[in-house]
């Protein structure tokens, strides 16, 4: 069995760019508000990482939101409601990514390190292809151009199903799964990696769980930052992460860590998606 990492597959928002995963959160809150239902930031962030239609379903069927929807519209939150909100949400998110498309500090250098080592770079995302058609050129202008980009809606099922990961690996011609590292800021993305049989690495401080911009994170004192790191790490490890780091900027250390585990005879194993 190979003891080298052959590819890194990255999530987008909160992992490579959009520090704090701010673009989708605002779009979800606004989309529900346009239908007369207020949701909290915590409501919006809860299922982050899933395909956006699935995300809307989970937010809308949460007891408090479902009750608010029923009170406002006189009917249950159903598939028609999901379709209506999605039709509003998607263009809002398309517009939002332009303001939240900056690469996370240190990620470009980490990716360059991987490329210099011959490590392939791919990506999966919970964003739909129309959203990515706006976001991908913004990322490309900053030097992030993965070999493959698999979007929500491209395949029969999104996260935490492993189909996006398998599709990316097949498109790149990379195997075995033990030679692939997935980097993600959300539990559904971690479960996606585990269901695909890959190494799953969470990022604690740049993504959805922390939810902070670069400036907001920098303004925290050390105890507050440590508390945030512990909370995010606990959530990502509970989802099945093999390792949690602060940021995808830590990729060189991640690769070296995983290759050491491979040399020691360890393999990532496989956890079926729920």
C-alpha positions in Angstrom: 0.0 0.0 0.0 1.2 3.5 -0.8 2.4 5.6 2.1 2.1 9.0 0.4 -0.7 11.5 0.1 -1.6 11.8 -3.6 -4.4 14.3 -3.5 -6.0 16.9 -1.3 -9.7 17.7 -1.9 -11.0 20.9 -0.4 -14.3 22.4 0.5 -14.7 26.0 -0.6 -16.5 28.5 1.8 -14.9 28.5 5.2 -12.0 26.3 4.1 -10.3 27.9 1.1 -12.1 31.3 1.0 -14.8 33.3 2.8 -13.3 33.3 6.3 -16.1 32.5 8.7 -18.4 31.2 5.9 -20.3 34.4 5.9 -21.9 34.5 2.4 -24.3 31.6 2.7 -25.4 32.5 6.3 -26.7 35.9 5.3 -28.4 34.5 2.2 -30.3 31.9 4.2 -31.5 34.5 6.8 -32.6 36.9 4.0 -34.4 34.2 2.0 -36.5 33.1 4.9 -37.2 36.7 5.9 -38.6 37.4 2.4 -41.3 34.8 3.2 -42.1 36.5 6.5 -40.2 34.0 8.7 -37.3 35.1 10.9 -34.5 32.6 11.5 -31.5 33.1 13.6 -27.9 33.0 12.6 -27.6 29.8 14.6 -30.6 28.3 12.6 -28.9 29.3 9.4 -25.5 27.8 10.3 -26.8 24.5 11.8 -26.8 22.3 8.7 -24.0 24.2 6.9 -22.0 22.0 4.5 -24.9 20.2 3.1 -26.3 20.8 -0.4 -28.3 24.0 -0.1 -31.7 22.5 -0.9 -31.2 19.9 1.8 -30.0 22.7 4.1 -33.2 24.6 3.5 -35.2 21.5 4.3 -33.5 21.0 7.6 -33.8 24.6 8.6 -37.5 24.8 7.6 -38.5 21.6 9.4 -36.8 22.5 12.7 -39.7 22.7 15.2 -39.5 26.5 15.9 -39.1 27.4 12.2 -41.8 25.0 11.1 -44.2 26.5 13.6 -43.4 30.0 12.5 -43.9 29.0 8.9 -47.3 27.4 9.7 -48.4 30.5 11.6 -47.4 32.8 8.8 -48.6 30.7 5.8 -51.3 28.5 7.2 -49.7 25.3 6.0 -46.8 23.0 6.8 -43.3 23.6 5.5 -43.2 21.3 2.5 -41.4 20.6 -0.8 -43.2 23.6 -2.4 -41.8 25.8 0.3 -38.3 24.4 -0.2 -38.5 25.2 -3.9 -39.8 28.7 -3.3 -37.1 29.5 -0.8 -34.4 28.0 -2.9 -35.4 30.1 -5.9 -34.9 33.2 -3.7 -31.8 31.9 -1.9 -29.6 31.0 -4.9 -29.4 34.4 -6.5 -28.9 36.0 -3.0 -25.9 33.6 -2.5 -24.6 34.3 -6.0 -24.6 38.0 -5.2 -23.1 37.5 -1.7 -20.0 35.5 -2.8 -18.6 38.5 -4.6 -18.2 40.3 -1.2 -16.9 37.1 0.5 -14.5 35.6 -2.0 -11.1 36.4 -0.5 -8.8 33.5 0.0 -8.1 32.6 3.6 -4.7 33.9 4.7 -1.9 31.3 4.1 -4.0 28.9 2.0 -2.4 29.9 -1.3 1.1 29.2 0.0 0.0 25.9 1.5 -1.5 24.8 -1.9 1.6 25.9 -3.7 3.6 23.6 -1.3 1.3 20.7 -2.2 1.7 21.3 -5.9 5.5 21.4 -5.5 5.2 18.0 -3.9 3.2 16.6 -6.8 0.0 16.5 -4.7 -3.1 16.9 -6.8 -5.8 19.5 -5.8 -9.5 18.9 -6.2 -12.6 20.3 -4.6 -16.2 19.5 -3.6 -18.8 22.1 -2.4 -22.3 22.4 -1.0 -22.7 25.3 -3.4 -24.7 24.8 -6.6 -23.1 25.3 -10.0 -24.7 28.7 -10.7 -23.2 29.9 -7.4 -19.8 28.5 -8.3 -19.9 30.0 -11.8 -19.7 33.4 -10.0 -17.3 32.3 -7.3 -14.8 30.2 -9.2 -13.4 33.1 -11.4 -12.9 35.2 -8.2 -10.9 32.3 -6.7 -9.0 31.8 -9.9 -7.9 35.4 -10.0 -6.3 34.7 -6.6 -4.6 31.5 -7.8 -7.0 28.8 -6.7 -7.9 26.6 -9.6 -8.5 23.0 -8.5 -8.4 20.3 -11.1 -12.0 19.3 -10.5 -14.9 21.1 -8.9 -17.9 19.0 -7.9 -21.0 21.0 -6.9 -24.2 20.2 -5.1 -26.7 19.1 -7.6 -24.2 17.6 -9.9 -24.9 14.1 -8.6 -27.8 12.1 -7.2 -26.9 12.9 -3.5 -24.8 15.6 -1.8 -23.1 15.5 1.6 -22.7 13.5 3.7 -23.0 10.9 0.9 -19.6 10.1 -0.6 -20.6 10.6 -4.3 -18.9 14.0 -4.7 -15.7 12.7 -3.3 -15.7 9.6 -5.4 -16.5 11.6 -8.5 -13.6 14.0 -7.8 -11.2 11.1 -7.3 -12.4 9.4 -10.5 -12.1 12.5 -12.5 -8.5 13.0 -11.3 -7.7 9.3 -11.6 -6.5 9.2 -7.9 -6.6 6.1 -5.8 -6.6 4.5 -3.2 -8.8 6.5 -0.9 -6.2 6.2 1.8 -4.0 8.5 -0.3 -6.6 11.3 -0.3 -7.1 14.0 2.3 -10.4 15.9 2.5 -10.3 19.3 4.2 -13.6 20.8 5.4 -15.0 23.1 8.0 -18.3 21.4 8.5 -19.5 18.0 10.0 -21.3 17.0 6.8 -18.1 17.6 4.9 -16.2 15.5 7.4 -18.8 12.7 7.1 -18.6 12.9 3.3 -14.8 12.1 3.6 -15.3 9.3 6.0 -18.0 7.7 3.9 -15.6 7.8 0.9 -12.8 6.1 2.9 -10.5 9.1 2.9 -8.6 11.0 5.6 -10.9 13.7 7.0 -9.4 16.9 8.4 -11.4 19.7 9.9 -10.6 23.3 10.1 -11.6 24.9 13.4 -11.1 28.7 13.2 -11.8 29.8 9.6 -15.1 28.1 9.0 -18.8 27.9 9.8 -18.5 26.8 13.4 -16.3 29.7 14.4 -18.2 32.0 12.0 -15.8 34.9 12.4 -14.0 37.1 9.8 -10.2 37.5 9.9 -10.5 40.7 11.8 -13.0 39.3 14.3 -10.8 36.3 15.0 -7.7 38.5 15.4 -9.6 40.6 18.0 -10.2 37.7 20.3 -7.8 37.2 23.2 -6.0 33.9 23.6 -8.5 32.3 26.1 -11.5 33.2 23.8 -9.7 31.8 20.8 -8.8 28.6 22.6 -12.4 28.1 23.7 -13.6 28.6 20.1 -11.0 26.1 18.9 -12.0 23.5 21.5 -15.7 23.8 20.6 -15.1 23.5 16.8 -12.6 20.7 17.3 -15.1 18.8 19.5 -17.9 19.1 16.8 -15.6 18.1 13.9 -14.1 15.2 15.8 -17.5 14.0 16.8 -18.3 13.9 13.1 -15.4 11.6 12.5 -12.4 13.9 11.7 -9.0 12.2 12.0 -7.4 15.5 12.7 -8.5 19.1 13.3 -6.2 22.1 12.5 -6.8 25.8 12.7 -6.8 26.5 9.0 -6.2 24.9 5.6 -3.0 27.0 5.7 -1.7 24.1 7.9 -1.8 21.7 4.9 1.9 21.0 4.9 1.7 19.8 8.5 -1.5 17.8 7.7 0.2 16.0 4.8 3.2 15.1 6.9 1.0 13.9 9.7 -1.1 11.7 7.5 1.9 10.3 5.7 3.4 9.4 9.1 0.2 7.5 10.0 0.3 5.7 6.7 3.9 4.7 7.3 2.8 3.4 10.7 0.3 1.1 9.0 -2.8 3.1 9.8 -5.6 3.6 7.2 -8.5 6.0 7.4 -11.2 3.4 7.5 -14.8 3.9 6.3 -17.9 5.2 8.1 -21.1 4.8 6.2 -23.1 8.1 5.6 -26.2 8.4 7.7 
